[in-house]
């Protein structure tokens, strides 16, 4: 496993249970991309659907 995360490089990897890891993981499912940022106390999930961006914050 490499520490370097390249955009588009990790599609299947970094999804599901891997998202629980404390690191910046990008999960792309179809046209929806989920970015998990556990670097802060709150989890920020950015869902990119076509040209609509939804930001949900979990504290």
C-alpha positions, 0 to 999 in steps of 0.5 A, spaced: 500 500 500 502 506 497 501 512 502 501 517 495 494 517 493 493 519 486 486 522 483 483 517 479 488 512 481 484 509 487 477 507 485 475 501 488 481 501 493 479 506 499 472 504 499 467 501 504 471 499 510 478 503 508 474 509 509 474 508 516 482 509 516 485 516 518 487 518 512 484 522 506 481 517 501 477 518 495 472 513 493 468 514 486 462 510 485 459 511 478 459 519 477 459 520 485 465 521 488 466 521 496 472 524 499 473 522 506 477 527 510 479 524 517 484 529 518 480 533 523 475 532 528 469 532 524 468 528 518 467 531 512 464 528 506 463 531 499 459 528 494 460 530 487 454 528 483 454 531 475 455 538 477 452 538 484 456 539 490 453 537 496 457 537 503 455 534 509 459 534 516 458 529 521 461 531 528 
